Amino acid sequence: MTTLRAAASAFLLSLAAAVAAPPRAADAAETVRIAQQFGVAYLPLTVMKEKHLLERAAERHGGGKPAPTVEWLQFSGAPAMNDALISGNLDFASGGISPMITTWDKTRRSLAVRGVAALGDMPNELTTNRPEIRTLRDFTDKDKIALPAVKVSFQAVVLQMAAEQAFGPGNAGRLDGITVSMAHPDAAAALLSGGTEIDAHFTSPPFSNQELLDPKIHRVLSSYDVVGGPHTFNVVWATAKYHDANPETVAAFIEALDEANAAIREDPAGAARLYLAAEGSKMPAEQVERIIRAPDNSFTVAPHATMKFAAFLARTGAIKAAPADWKELFFPEIHGREGS
């Protein structure tokens, strides 16, 4: 009987160890699950997907292993993606730099989420169909500003930064009460229709560009004005567990992003066509190409001005403490890039 108990105990211990053990790199690379959102800011991921750049890069890094199956998932905001990432149903999440910093702070003692790479610099713009609104001080309790996620999305954080600048220290949340969570495509349609409670939208290209073509809509502010110059908009992030178990896949991912960015620079018209086909958009190709070529927009894996967002989030209590350097927020693979 003692022998049976010992054998059973040994079996249970080995089973527990197997469950707790991290997946082998060879197994984890069989399927790669990537999430992206809506808009031209995600163009590097779209080009990567449509040209199968990750599969090809993974084959080069895989030492003879077959290319992984890449699953592309689309979300309307970072909170849902983080839920999927934390539950193990997603490998690479993508979204605004500020949600990534918040996730980094919350998971430092657990999943240790960090950035894999930036997707580029791109301004976001607060637009409105109310002619009397020219500054943040003109908004009232009757207005509704649409953005991807109240209080936590990139746009929500930039709006808080702008409110602090407009109304003074301690007033970062002054306009939170009139913000509404809504996906960019839906918010753009609501603003353009003029028949809903939505009379303002904090958004990114191409939605801001589409809205500003309507003479009834004008710009209130740009995120570049708020931050003080160009900044990273979106980034890709992952857990330390996935990063450490899959170094070849992470290296291939960054290489594929570099190739996608090179393809965008070399052929903006072709990148515009890929975007329109992937999004099922009816925008004129020339309009998308103009957005891609705009000097304010830059597609690069190097993050920029990340510490300005981290400092604000720390000062307002959204994170416990700001990192000492931008490299704390990102995995080592891009530490050699010219980031900030």
Buried (B, 14 or more C-beta within 10 A) or exposed (E): EEEEEEEEEEEEEEEEEEEEEEBEBEEBBEEBBBBBBBBBBBBBBBBBBBBEBBBBBBBEBBEEBEBBEBEBBEBBBBBBBBEBBBEEEBBBBBBBBBBBBBBBBBBBEEBBBBBBBBBBBBBBBBBBBBEEBEEBEEBEEEBBBBBBBBBBBBBBBBBBBBBBBBBEEEEBBBBBEBBBBBBBBBBBBBBBEEEBEBBBBBBBBBBBBBBEEEEEBBBBBBBBBBBEEBBBBBBBBBBBBBBBBBEBBBBBBBBBBBBBBEBBBEBBEBBBBBBBEBBEBEBEBEBBBBBBBBEEBBBBBBBBBBBBBBEBBBEBEBBEEBBEBBBBBBBEBBEEBEBE
